[in-house]
Amino acid sequence: MIRIKKLLIYNFKGVKKQLIIDFQKAGNHNQILSGPNGFGKTTIFEALELCITGKFDRVQAFKDVQLKTKGRNKPFFQNTDGKNVIIKLLIEKDHQEIVITKLYDDVNSPKRATIAKDFIPEDSHSFFFTSLTESSHDFESLAVDSNNLVDQSKINELFLGRDAKVGLDSIYYLFNYIQQEESIRFLKQREDTKGSSLAFLFNIEKEESEQIKLNAIVDNFRNQKSTIDEEIKRLESSQSEGQNLEYKRLFGQKEIAFDKQEPFEKLTDAIALFPTYIEELDKLIVFKTNFDIDEYRKSLFYDAINNQILPNDALLNSLLISNIYDVSLIDKLNEKNSKIVQYNKLRDLKEDLIISKETVQEFFNDEQKGKYAVLENKFIGINKDLGEIGLILSNLILANETVWTHYQGSLRNNQLSESHCPFCNSKFTGIQELTDSYEKQIENLKKFNQNKIDEKQKIIEELKEFHQIIKIKINDYLKENTTTDTSIITLLRNYPNLQSNIDRIKESLLRAEFGFSEEIFLTLLPNEISELDTKKIELKHFLENDLLRRYRYDIQKISNKELYSTYFDSNEEILKLISIDLLEQKKQYLQLKLQLISSERLSFLRERSGKLIKVFDRLEKLNKSLYKTIKDHKVEMIEKIKIPFFIYSGKILQNYQQGFGIFIDILPTGQRNNVVLKTGKDSDHDIVFHLSAGQMAVVSLAFCLSLNKVYNTNKNFKLLAIDDPIQTMDNLNVHSFIELLRNEFSDYQIILSTHDDFISRYMSYKFEKFNIKTSIQNVQDLVLEGSMN
């Protein structure tokens, strides 16, 4: 036998500090949790639920209330962020104390489970670590032994035994934990929805789930059979007797899908490709019927003129110079441009400078060269004399002046004679004669240098005459020659790239019989690209007004002209070889190939359909049998609780205005079981139309208790945890409810909660009168006491 002894809660929902609830307080059999709403009564039941089932059932019921598009900052059950959540449950099994611990580790526990967002409520049960210990000495400690971690299967085994085929999460809510809200929700559902919910109530969810899977398989087979039958019907209707055509390849020069000997690999390809191939062949037939090769040729010329020649200024300019283009022109123009640059520099050369040998050779005749050579030698010589003699004379004059200065100083100091020359020691009559002689000598020295300078000036005047000859010839050249712009040189450089195109245009389009005049072509190369504009206008005028008019074409006769190049390589001979009859035969060949591959597919489908029918018949029989078994089982289960439910509902409701107990019935209708709850007498309406909210709550309790009484086979764990059952009951209902519990469920450990202190004392009194020891614990006082410690 398993008994709930104690529960420890820390930092869980509304409980911030450590809270311990003793479920065997004073050794009493039952416990009543009282106190105002909001102080943790439901929290205690949810902590019990989490330790036993590992789940939060109410969270699953309301999982879609909150959007899952973003994560949350902490779990909904954690009171204080940053602190662990600890729940411990002490139970006694066969006189052995065992502790179940649930730990949410704020650091190490996961933040998410099935949904890629943090702390989504429906994932909350996955955030806890579970441990199981057989020692209770440190139960009231917040320390958690991480060495004894287990999963929910170990908890199931503890309560239900090793051979149990169900889990606590299936039976706990059916037999041990009564949430009035969930039961009322069940009673308010539609008749067929209540019937669908019976799998949960009767713990046959797994079986019904397997039956649903089997039903899906049967439906799948049925759909496959229907699809195959439709395809067989379609293929049979498309079969016809056709002639056996020989394969002929039409387009030998290229690979074309519809022209292969085997155009289809499988039927799906054939069905998809056949209309496309036929459409393409029909296009070719229309093309062959309408296509005019002459109109096509005219369109080529027309499009070439309009789209390739007229908009292309580079091509037009190249056409204009085509008669004068020469491969050597670029070098000649570059040479001319370089010479013009050089001549401009020579023209600006100073006329007192020697002329370079290259310039002399270029500009002077033999007589001028001879005269210039003599003049150049004189010029070089005088420059040399002026250079060397001038330096000597300058130094000599400076030395004489220096000596004379020192001599004058020595005379003042009476160190020398006034009648002797300090340079040559000649004797003079006196200082005046000596001075005059010195000054005359200096003047003669200076005069000799000036003569040389005057001589050089005469030579320079003669040199200017030679420079003038050069400038005259340069000016004459520049009058006849100007610099050619780089745009013209670029045009000439690009000409070889266009030459083949230019030759074709001249040969096929710029012909005299078409009215073209050779005078449009340039005979002299211009210096600037703008000089081509006038001639270019004449050329464009001819192209637009003469040629385009000549090559106007009928577009209807060349529709789909791209087919000419795609299939016939723009070859007139190939076009003539492939006739319309051959194209029609190709269509018939494709039809034959489609029919052959359809026949193969048809044979395969007929064989597959036969096998499918056999499997489908067996599965359908099995599915119907399984469905009938489950359906009959639900009916049988309802039949078994009819009387207990009528008695329990009648005991709690007492004599209400329309009768006594509530009738429950199940009506099998086709694929559904409709569950009906009626008040009896002559009304066949559901109880929701007759009973008040309080009476509905009573019926829900009676329904759950009757299920518990009839079907709970777990004799080792007899617990009724009922959260606030009297919130909508009147006094008579409460009295009847307690009477029912103490008479029918006296061997159960009962944990009740109520917000009403008077009711809690009344319930305790009624249990005590029946010798069932019951304690009242005020949850508000327990929470406040825990907060103070």
C-alpha positions in Angstrom: 0.0 0.0 0.0 1.3 3.5 -1.0 0.5 6.5 1.2 1.4 10.2 0.6 3.2 11.4 3.7 4.8 14.9 3.1 5.4 17.4 0.4 8.2 20.1 0.3 7.8 23.1 -2.1 10.5 25.8 -2.7 10.3 28.7 -5.1 7.4 27.1 -7.0 4.6 29.3 -8.4 3.2 31.4 -5.4 5.4 29.7 -2.8 8.6 31.7 -2.5 10.1 30.2 0.7 10.3 26.6 1.8 6.8 25.1 2.5 6.2 21.6 4.0 2.8 20.0 4.0 2.3 17.0 6.3 -0.4 14.7 4.8 -0.4 12.5 7.9 -0.6 15.3 10.4 -1.4 13.9 13.9 -1.6 10.5 12.3 -4.9 11.3 10.6 -6.2 9.5 7.6 -7.5 12.5 5.6 -6.3 16.1 5.2 -8.4 19.2 4.4 -6.4 22.2 2.9 -8.3 25.4 3.7 -7.6 29.1 3.3 -8.4 32.0 1.0 -7.9 31.7 -2.7 -4.5 32.6 -4.1 -2.4 31.2 -1.2 -1.3 28.0 -2.8 -4.0 25.3 -2.5 -4.0 24.5 -6.2 -0.2 24.9 -6.2 0.0 22.0 -3.7 -2.1 19.8 -5.9 0.0 20.7 -9.0 3.2 19.9 -7.1 1.8 16.5 -6.2 0.8 16.0 -9.8 4.3 16.9 -11.1 6.0 14.5 -8.7 3.7 11.6 -9.5 2.9 12.0 -13.3 5.8 14.2 -14.3 3.4 16.6 -16.1 1.2 19.7 -15.7 -2.2 18.7 -17.1 -3.7 22.2 -16.9 -0.8 23.6 -18.9 -1.6 21.1 -21.8 -5.3 22.2 -21.7 -4.3 25.9 -22.1 -1.2 25.5 -24.2 -2.7 27.5 -27.1 -3.7 30.5 -25.0 -0.2 32.1 -25.3 1.5 32.6 -28.6 4.7 30.6 -29.2 6.4 33.2 -31.5 8.9 34.4 -28.9 10.8 33.0 -25.9 10.0 33.9 -22.3 12.4 35.2 -19.7 11.9 32.4 -17.2 9.7 29.3 -16.6 6.1 30.1 -15.5 6.5 28.0 -12.4 9.6 29.7 -11.1 8.8 32.3 -8.4 12.2 34.1 -8.0 14.3 34.3 -11.1 17.9 33.0 -10.6 17.0 30.5 -7.9 16.4 26.7 -8.2 12.9 25.2 -7.9 12.7 22.2 -5.6 9.7 19.9 -5.0 10.1 16.8 -2.8 7.4 14.1 -2.2 7.8 11.7 0.7 5.7 8.5 0.2 5.5 5.2 2.2 5.3 1.9 0.3 5.1 -1.3 2.3 6.6 0.5 5.3 9.6 1.8 3.2 10.0 5.6 3.0 10.9 6.9 -0.5 11.5 10.4 -1.7 10.7 11.7 -5.2 12.5 14.9 -6.0 11.9 17.3 -8.8 14.6 19.9 -9.4 14.7 22.8 -11.8 18.3 23.9 -11.9 18.4 27.6 -12.9 21.8 27.1 -14.5 21.9 23.6 -15.9 18.3 22.7 -16.7 17.3 23.1 -20.4 15.5 26.2 -21.5 13.6 24.6 -24.4 12.4 21.2 -25.4 10.2 20.5 -28.5 9.7 24.1 -29.5 12.6 26.3 -30.5 11.7 29.1 -28.0 12.8 29.4 -24.4 10.5 28.5 -21.5 7.3 27.7 -23.4 4.8 26.4 -20.8 3.8 23.2 -22.5 7.5 22.2 -22.4 7.8 22.9 -18.7 7.7 19.3 -17.5 10.9 18.7 -19.5 12.9 21.3 -17.5 13.0 19.2 -14.3 15.6 16.6 -13.2 14.0 13.7 -11.3 15.7 11.7 -8.6 14.5 8.8 -6.5 16.0 8.0 -3.0 15.1 5.4 -0.4 16.2 7.6 2.5 14.1 10.3 4.1 16.6 11.6 6.8 17.4 14.8 4.8 13.8 15.3 3.4 13.5 18.8 4.7 16.9 19.8 3.3 17.1 21.7 0.0 20.1 19.7 -1.1 19.4 17.4 -4.0 21.3 14.1 -4.7 22.2 14.2 -8.4 23.5 10.6 -8.3 20.0 9.1 -8.3 18.5 10.6 -11.4 15.7 8.6 -13.0 13.1 9.0 -15.7 9.3 8.8 -15.4 9.3 5.0 -16.1 10.9 4.4 -12.7 8.1 6.5 -11.0 5.5 4.5 -12.9 7.1 1.3 -11.8 7.1 2.4 -8.2 3.4 3.1 -8.1 2.0 0.6 -10.6 4.5 -2.3 -10.6 6.9 -3.5 -13.3 4.2 -5.2 -15.4 2.0 -2.2 -15.7 1.1 -1.4 -19.4 0.0 2.1 -18.7 1.6 5.2 -17.1 0.6 7.4 -14.2 -0.1 10.2 -16.6 -3.0 8.1 -18.0 -4.7 6.9 -14.8 -3.8 9.6 -12.2 -6.3 12.1 -13.7 -8.9 9.4 -14.1 -8.8 7.9 -10.6 -6.7 10.0 -8.3 -6.9 13.7 -9.1 -10.3 15.3 -9.7 -10.2 18.8 -11.2 -13.8 20.0 -11.2 -13.1 22.4 -14.1 -11.9 19.6 -16.4 -14.9 17.3 -15.6 -17.4 20.1 -16.2 -15.6 20.9 -19.6 -16.2 17.2 -20.5 -19.9 17.4 -19.6 -20.4 20.5 -21.7 -19.0 19.0 -24.9 -21.2 17.8 -27.8 -22.6 14.3 -27.7 -20.2 13.0 -30.4 -17.2 14.8 -28.8 -17.9 13.3 -25.4 -18.0 9.9 -27.2 -14.6 10.6 -28.8 -13.2 11.5 -25.3 -14.1 8.1 -23.9 -10.8 6.7 -25.0 -9.1 9.0 -22.4 -11.7 8.3 -19.7 -11.5 4.6 -20.1 -7.7 4.5 -20.7 -7.9 3.0 -24.2 -6.1 5.9 -25.9 -3.3 3.6 -27.1 -5.7 1.1 -28.7 -7.8 3.8 -30.3 -4.6 5.5 -31.6 -3.5 2.2 -33.2 -7.0 1.8 -34.7 -6.8 5.3 -36.1 -3.4 4.5 -37.7 -4.9 1.3 -39.1 -7.9 3.3 -40.4 -5.5 5.7 -42.1 -3.7 2.8 -43.7 -7.0 1.5 -45.0 -7.9 4.9 -46.3 -4.5 5.1 -48.0 -5.1 1.7 -49.7 -8.6 2.8 -50.7 -7.2 6.0 -52.2 -4.5 4.1 -54.0 -7.0 1.6 -55.4 -9.3 4.5 -56.5 -6.3 6.3 -58.2 -5.2 3.1 -59.9 -8.7 2.3 -61.1 -9.1 5.8 -62.5 -5.8 5.5 -64.3 -6.7 2.0 -65.7 -10.0 3.4 -67.0 -8.2 6.3 -68.6 -5.6 4.1 -70.2 -8.2 1.6 -71.4 -10.2 4.4 -73.1 -7.0 5.7 -74.8 -6.2 2.3 -76.4 -6.8 1.9 -80.1 -5.5 -0.2 -82.9 -2.8 1.6 -84.7 -0.5 0.7 -87.6 3.0 -0.3 -87.0 5.1 2.6 -88.2 8.8 2.4 -89.1 11.1 4.8 -87.3 12.5 7.6 -89.4 14.9 10.2 -88.1 14.0 13.6 -89.5 16.8 15.8 -88.2 19.9 13.8 -88.7 22.2 16.8 -88.0 21.2 17.3 -84.4 19.7 15.6 -81.3 16.0 16.4 -80.8 13.9 14.8 -78.1 10.8 13.9 -80.1 13.0 12.7 -83.0 14.6 9.8 -81.0 13.7 6.2 -81.6 12.5 5.9 -78.0 11.1 9.4 -77.1 9.6 8.3 -73.7 11.4 6.5 -70.9 8.3 5.8 -68.8 4.5 6.5 -68.9 4.7 9.6 -66.6 7.2 11.1 -69.0 5.1 10.2 -72.0 1.9 11.7 -70.5 3.8 14.9 -69.7 5.9 15.2 -72.9 3.5 13.9 -75.6 1.3 17.1 -75.7 4.5 19.2 -75.8 6.0 17.1 -78.7 2.7 17.2 -80.7 2.4 21.0 -80.2 6.0 21.5 -81.4 5.4 19.3 -84.5 2.2 21.2 -85.2 4.2 24.4 -85.1 6.7 22.9 -87.6 3.9 21.9 -89.9 2.4 25.4 -89.8 5.9 26.8 -90.4 6.5 24.6 -93.4 3.1 25.6 -94.8 3.6 29.3 -94.5 7.4 29.9 -94.6 8.7 31.8 -97.7 12.5 31.7 -98.0 12.7 34.9 -100.1 10.8 36.8 -97.5 13.1 35.3 -94.9 16.2 36.6 -96.8 14.6 40.0 -97.1 13.9 40.0 -93.3 17.6 39.2 -92.6 18.7 42.2 -94.7 16.0 44.4 -93.3 16.8 43.5 -89.7 20.6 43.8 -90.3 20.2 47.3 -91.8 17.7 48.5 -89.2 19.2 46.9 -86.1 22.9 46.4 -86.8 24.1 49.0 -89.3 22.1 52.1 -88.8 22.6 52.4 -85.0 26.3 51.5 -85.3 28.2 54.8 -85.9 31.6 53.0 -85.7 30.5 50.7 -88.6 29.1 53.6 -90.7 32.3 55.7 -90.2 34.4 52.6 -91.2 32.3 52.2 -94.3 32.9 55.8 -95.3 36.7 55.4 -95.1 36.8 51.9 -96.6 38.1 53.1 -100.0 41.1 54.9 -98.5 41.9 52.6 -95.7 45.5 51.3 -95.8 47.2 49.3 -93.1 50.2 51.8 -93.2 47.9 54.8 -92.6 48.2 54.6 -88.8 52.0 54.7 -88.8 52.0 57.5 -91.3 49.6 59.6 -89.2 51.5 58.9 -86.0 54.7 59.9 -87.8 53.0 63.1 -89.1 51.6 64.0 -85.7 55.0 63.4 -84.1 56.7 65.6 -86.8 54.2 68.4 -86.2 55.0 68.3 -82.5 58.7 68.3 -83.2 58.4 71.2 -85.7 56.5 73.3 -83.2 59.3 72.8 -80.8 61.9 73.8 -83.4 59.9 76.8 -84.4 60.1 78.1 -80.8 63.9 77.4 -80.5 66.1 80.4 -79.5 67.9 81.8 -82.5 71.3 82.2 -80.7 71.6 78.4 -80.2 73.6 75.9 -82.3 71.3 73.9 -84.7 71.4 70.1 -84.3 73.0 68.0 -87.0 69.7 66.2 -87.7 68.0 69.6 -88.3 70.8 70.7 -90.5 70.6 67.6 -92.6 66.8 67.9 -92.9 66.4 71.6 -93.8 69.7 72.8 -95.5 71.0 72.2 -99.0 74.7 71.4 -99.6 75.7 75.0 -100.1 73.9 76.1 -96.9 75.3 73.1 -95.0 78.9 74.3 -96.0 78.2 77.9 -95.0 76.6 76.8 -91.8 79.5 74.5 -90.9 82.0 77.5 -91.2 79.7 79.7 -89.1 79.2 77.0 -86.5 83.1 76.6 -86.2 83.4 80.4 -85.8 80.6 80.4 -83.2 82.2 77.6 -81.2 85.7 79.2 -81.5 84.6 82.6 -80.3 82.7 81.0 -77.4 85.9 79.1 -76.6 88.0 82.3 -76.8 85.6 84.2 -74.7 85.6 81.5 -72.3 89.3 81.0 -71.9 90.7 84.5 -72.6 87.9 86.1 -70.7 88.8 84.1 -67.7 92.5 84.9 -68.0 91.9 88.6 -68.5 89.4 88.7 -65.6 91.9 87.0 -63.3 94.8 89.2 -64.5 92.8 92.4 -64.0 91.7 91.3 -60.5 95.3 90.4 -59.6 96.6 93.7 -60.9 94.0 95.6 -58.9 94.9 93.6 -55.8 98.7 94.3 -56.2 98.0 97.9 -56.9 95.9 98.2 -53.8 98.8 96.7 -51.7 101.3 98.9 -53.5 99.3 102.1 -52.6 99.3 100.9 -49.0 103.0 100.3 -49.0 103.6 103.8 -50.4 101.7 105.3 -47.6 103.8 103.5 -45.1 107.0 104.6 -47.0 108.0 101.0 -47.6 108.5 101.3 -51.5 109.7 103.8 -54.0 107.1 105.9 -55.9 109.1 105.7 -59.2 109.4 101.9 -59.6 106.5 99.8 -61.1 105.3 97.0 -58.7 104.5 94.7 -61.7 107.5 95.0 -64.0 110.0 97.1 -61.9 110.2 99.7 -64.6 111.3 103.2 -63.5 109.0 106.2 -63.8 109.6 109.9 -63.2 107.0 109.9 -60.4 103.8 108.3 -59.0 101.5 110.1 -61.4 103.2 108.7 -64.4 103.1 105.3 -62.9 99.4 105.6 -62.1 98.6 106.7 -65.6 100.6 103.8 -67.1 98.7 101.3 -64.8 95.2 102.5 -65.7 96.0 102.5 -69.5 97.1 98.9 -69.3 93.9 97.9 -67.5 91.8 99.7 -70.1 93.6 97.9 -73.0 93.0 94.5 -71.3 89.3 95.2 -71.0 89.0 96.5 -74.6 90.5 93.3 -76.0 87.6 91.2 -74.4 84.9 93.6 -75.8 86.2 93.1 -79.3 85.7 89.4 -78.9 82.1 90.0 -77.7 81.3 92.2 -80.7 82.7 89.6 -83.0 80.4 87.0 -81.4 77.3 89.2 -81.9 78.1 89.4 -85.7 78.3 85.6 -85.8 74.9 85.3 -84.0 73.3 87.6 -86.5 74.5 85.3 -89.3 73.2 82.3 -87.2 69.7 83.8 -87.0 69.6 83.8 -90.8 70.0 80.0 -90.8 67.3 79.7 -88.1 65.0 81.8 -90.2 65.5 79.4 -93.1 64.3 76.5 -90.9 61.2 78.4 -89.6 60.2 79.3 -93.1 60.3 75.7 -94.2 58.4 74.6 -91.0 55.7 77.2 -91.5 55.3 76.0 -95.1 54.9 72.4 -93.8 52.4 73.3 -91.1 50.3 75.2 -93.5 49.9 72.0 -95.5 49.7 69.5 -92.6 47.6 69.5 -89.5 47.4 67.1 -86.6 45.0 64.1 -87.1 42.6 63.6 -84.1 43.0 60.4 -82.0 39.4 59.5 -82.8 40.4 59.0 -86.5 43.4 56.9 -85.5 41.1 54.8 -83.2 38.7 54.4 -86.1 41.6 53.1 -88.3 42.8 50.8 -85.5 39.3 49.2 -85.2 38.9 48.9 -88.9 40.4 45.4 -89.2 37.8 44.1 -86.7 35.0 45.3 -88.9 36.6 44.6 -92.3 34.8 41.3 -93.1 31.5 42.9 -92.2 32.3 46.0 -94.2 33.2 43.9 -97.3 29.9 41.9 -97.0 27.9 45.1 -96.7 29.6 46.7 -99.7 29.2 43.6 -101.8 25.6 42.9 -100.9 24.0 46.3 -100.1 26.1 49.2 -101.3 25.7 48.5 -105.0 25.1 50.8 -107.9 22.0 48.9 -109.1 20.4 49.7 -105.8 21.1 53.4 -106.4 24.3 53.7 -104.3 26.8 56.4 -105.4 30.5 55.8 -104.8 30.9 59.5 -104.2 29.6 58.9 -100.7 32.9 57.2 -99.8 35.7 59.5 -98.7 38.7 60.0 -101.0 40.8 61.8 -98.4 41.2 61.0 -94.7 39.8 63.7 -92.4 41.6 65.0 -89.5 38.6 65.0 -87.1 35.7 62.5 -86.7 33.2 65.3 -87.0 34.2 65.8 -90.6 32.5 62.5 -91.4 29.1 63.7 -90.3 27.9 65.1 -93.6 28.9 61.9 -95.5 27.4 59.8 -92.8 24.0 61.5 -93.2 24.1 60.7 -96.9 24.9 57.1 -96.2 22.1 56.8 -93.6 19.7 58.4 -96.1 20.5 55.8 -98.7 20.1 52.9 -96.1 16.8 54.2 -94.7 15.1 55.4 -97.9 16.4 53.1 -100.6 17.5 49.8 -99.0 14.9 49.5 -96.3 12.1 50.1 -98.8 13.7 47.4 -101.1 13.8 44.8 -98.3 10.4 45.3 -96.7 8.9 41.8 -96.0 5.6 40.1 -95.1 5.9 39.1 -91.5 3.1 36.5 -91.8 5.3 34.5 -94.2 8.1 34.1 -91.7 6.2 33.6 -88.4 8.2 31.4 -86.0 11.3 32.0 -88.2 13.5 30.9 -85.3 12.4 27.3 -86.2 14.4 27.7 -89.4 17.7 27.9 -87.5 16.6 25.7 -84.6 15.6 22.7 -86.6 16.9 23.3 -90.2 20.2 25.0 -89.4 19.0 27.9 -91.7 19.7 25.5 -94.6 17.3 25.6 -97.5 18.2 22.1 -98.7 17.4 20.6 -95.3 14.1 22.6 -95.2 13.1 21.0 -98.6 14.0 17.5 -97.5 11.7 17.5 -94.4 8.2 17.5 -95.8 4.9 18.1 -94.1 4.0 14.4 -94.7 7.1 13.3 -92.7 6.1 15.6 -89.9 2.6 14.1 -89.8 4.2 10.6 -89.8 6.3 11.6 -86.8 3.2 12.6 -84.9 1.7 9.2 -85.7 4.9 7.5 -84.5 4.8 9.4 -81.2 1.1 8.3 -80.8 2.1 4.7 -81.3 4.9 4.9 -78.8 2.6 6.5 -76.2 0.1 3.7 -76.8 2.8 1.0 -76.4 4.1 2.4 -73.2 0.5 2.9 -72.0 -0.2 -0.8 -72.6 2.8 -1.8 -70.5 1.6 0.5 -67.8 -1.9 -0.8 -68.1 -0.7 -4.4 -67.6 1.3 -3.4 -64.6 -1.6 -1.5 -63.0 -4.0 -4.4 -63.5 -1.6 -6.7 -61.8 -1.1 -4.2 -59.0 -4.8 -3.6 -58.6 -5.4 -7.3 -58.1 -2.8 -7.5 -55.3 -4.1 -4.3 -53.8 -7.7 -5.6 -53.7 -6.6 -8.7 -51.7 -4.6 -6.6 -49.1 -7.3 -4.0 -48.9 -10.1 -6.5 -48.2 -8.1 -8.1 -45.4 -7.2 -4.7 -43.9 -10.7 -3.4 -44.2 -12.1 -6.5 -42.4 -9.5 -6.2 -39.6 -10.1 -2.4 -39.3 -13.9 -2.9 -39.0 -13.4 -5.7 -36.5 -11.0 -3.5 -34.4 -13.3 -0.5 -34.6 -16.3 -2.6 -33.5 -14.4 -4.0 -30.6 -13.3 -0.6 -29.4 -16.8 0.8 -30.0 -18.4 -2.1 -28.1 -15.9 -1.7 -25.3 -16.9 1.9 -24.8 -20.5 0.9 -24.7 -19.8 -1.8 -22.2 -17.8 0.6 -20.0 -20.6 3.1 -20.0 -23.1 0.4 -19.2 -21.0 -0.5 -16.1 -21.0 3.0 -14.7 -24.7 3.7 -15.4 -26.0 2.6 -12.0 -23.1 3.9 -9.8 -23.3 7.2 -11.6 -27.1 7.4 -11.2 -26.7 6.6 -7.5 -23.8 8.9 -6.8 -25.3 11.8 -8.7 -28.6 11.3 -6.9 -27.0 11.1 -3.5 -25.1 14.4 -4.0 -27.9 16.2 -5.8 -30.6 14.9 -3.5 -34.2 15.7 -4.5 -33.8 18.5 -7.0 -36.7 20.0 -8.8 -36.7 17.7 -11.8 -35.8 14.3 -10.4 -33.2 12.4 -8.6 -30.1 10.9 -10.3 -28.7 11.5 -13.8 -28.9 9.0 -16.5 -25.9 8.3 -18.8 -26.3 6.5 -22.1 -24.2 5.8 -25.2 -25.7 5.6 -28.6 -23.6 4.0 -31.3 -24.2 5.8 -34.7 -22.2 4.7 -37.7 -18.6 5.7 -37.1 -19.3 7.5 -33.7 -20.4 6.9 -30.2 -22.7 9.7 -28.9 -22.7 10.0 -25.1 -25.9 11.5 -23.7 -26.5 12.7 -20.1 -30.2 13.2 -19.3 -32.3 14.2 -16.2 -34.8 11.4 -16.8 -38.6 11.7 -16.7 -40.1 12.8 -20.0 -37.2 15.1 -21.1 -34.7 13.8 -23.6 -32.6 17.0 -23.5 -29.0 17.1 -22.3 -28.4 18.0 -18.6 -26.7 21.3 -19.7 -30.2 22.7 -20.5 -31.7 21.8 -17.1 -29.0 22.0 -14.4 -27.4 25.0 -12.8 -23.6 25.5 -12.6 -23.5 24.2 -9.1 -25.5 21.1 -10.1 -23.2 20.5 -13.1 -20.2 20.6 -10.7 -22.0 17.9 -8.6 -22.6 15.8 -11.6 -19.0 16.0 -12.7 -17.8 14.9 -9.2 -20.3 12.0 -9.3 -19.1 11.0 -12.8 -15.5 10.9 -11.7 -16.2 9.1 -8.5 -18.3 6.5 -10.3 -15.5 5.8 -12.7 -13.1 5.5 -9.8 -15.3 3.1 -8.0 -15.9 0.9 -10.9 -12.6 0.8 -12.7 -9.8 1.6 -10.3 -7.9 -1.6 -10.1 -4.7 -0.2 -8.4 -5.3 -1.5 -4.9 -1.8 -0.4 -3.8 -2.5 3.3 -4.4 -5.8 4.6 -3.2 -5.7 8.4 -3.3 -8.4 11.0 -3.9 -6.9 14.5 -4.4 -9.9 16.8 -5.0 -9.2 20.5 -5.6 -12.0 22.8 -4.1 -15.0 20.6 -5.0 -17.6 22.7 -3.1 -16.9 26.1 -4.8 -20.4 26.0 -6.5 -22.2 23.6 -4.2 -24.9 24.6 -1.8 -25.0 23.2 1.8 -27.2 20.2 1.0 -24.9 19.2 -1.9 -21.8 19.5 0.4 -23.5 17.3 3.0 -24.3 14.7 0.4 -20.9 14.8 -1.1 -19.1 14.2 2.3 -21.6 11.4 3.0 -20.7 9.8 -0.3 -17.0 10.0 0.3 -17.1 8.7 3.9 -19.4 5.8 3.0 -18.0 4.7 -0.4 -14.3 5.8 -0.2 -13.4 5.3 3.5 -10.4 3.1 2.5 -8.9 6.0 0.4 -6.4 8.6 1.5 -8.4 11.8 0.8 -6.9 15.3 0.3 -9.5 18.0 -0.1 -9.2 21.7 -0.5 -11.7 24.5 0.2 -11.6 28.2 0.5 -14.4 28.1 3.1 -13.3 27.7 6.7 -16.8 26.7 7.9 -17.1 24.0 5.2 -13.7 22.7 6.1 -14.7 22.3 9.8 -18.0 20.8 8.7 -16.3 18.2 6.5 -13.8 17.4 9.2 -16.7 16.9 11.6 -18.6 14.6 9.3 -15.5 12.4 8.7 -14.7 12.3 12.4 -18.3 11.1 13.1 -17.6 8.2 10.9 -14.3 7.5 12.8 -12.2 8.7 9.9 -9.5 10.9 11.4 -9.1 14.2 9.5 -6.9 17.2 10.0 -7.5 20.8 8.8 -4.4 22.7 7.6 -4.7 26.4 6.8 -2.5 26.9 3.7 -2.3 30.7 4.3 -0.8 30.1 7.8 1.6 27.5 6.4 2.9 29.9 3.7 3.2 32.8 6.1 5.0 30.6 8.6 7.4 29.5 5.9 8.0 33.1 4.9 8.9 34.1 8.5 11.4 31.1 9.0 
